[in-house]
Amino acid sequence: MSDDPTKVRNQPALTRGTGNSWLLIGAVITVMSAVFFLLQLDAHPVGLALTGTLVVVALYVCMLIVRFTIPNDRVRLGTLAVLLLAIAVVALVGLGVIAWTEASSVT
């Protein structure tokens, strides 16, 4: 039963490989997020854009560390997937909060 190839946890991106594709996608999302955050440095709440930038960059650095230090494919790839999702969540929530507070201060 655990060898069912249709299960999400059994897909090749999570079971075998180097993890370079996760790093590439992570780099793109990190750069895009950081650019959007940096464009909002003067937005309210004060400091959220800088904090968001630092968090997404730190999460990407964690991805790099995981890629080159964890030998087990399944653990490494699963951790990279979780870190990539964390980058996306931090970016979406942080930029969403900035947009919401800026929009509510206009009215």
GILINZI-V797400 format. One record per backbone hydrogen bond with DSSP energy under -1.0 kcal/mol. CO is the residue of the C=O (numbers start at 0). NH is the residue of the N-H. Records with the same first field share a line. If there is no record, write none. Layout:
# GILINZI-V797400
CO = NH, NH
This chain:
# GILINZI-V797400
0 = 3
3 = 6
6 = 9
7 = 10
10 = 13
11 = 15
18 = 22
19 = 23
20 = 24
21 = 25
22 = 26
23 = 27
24 = 28
25 = 29
26 = 30
27 = 31
28 = 32
29 = 33
30 = 34
31 = 35
32 = 36
33 = 37
34 = 38
36 = 39
37 = 40
39 = 42
44 = 47
46 = 50
47 = 51
48 = 52
49 = 53
50 = 54
51 = 55
52 = 56
53 = 57
54 = 58
55 = 59
56 = 60
57 = 61
58 = 62
59 = 63
60 = 64
61 = 65
62 = 66
63 = 67
65 = 69
71 = 75
72 = 76
73 = 77
74 = 78
75 = 79
76 = 80
77 = 81
78 = 82
79 = 83
80 = 84
81 = 85
82 = 86
83 = 87
84 = 88
85 = 89
86 = 90
87 = 91
88 = 92
89 = 93
90 = 94
91 = 95
92 = 96
93 = 97
94 = 98
95 = 99
96 = 100
97 = 101
98 = 102
99 = 103
100 = 104
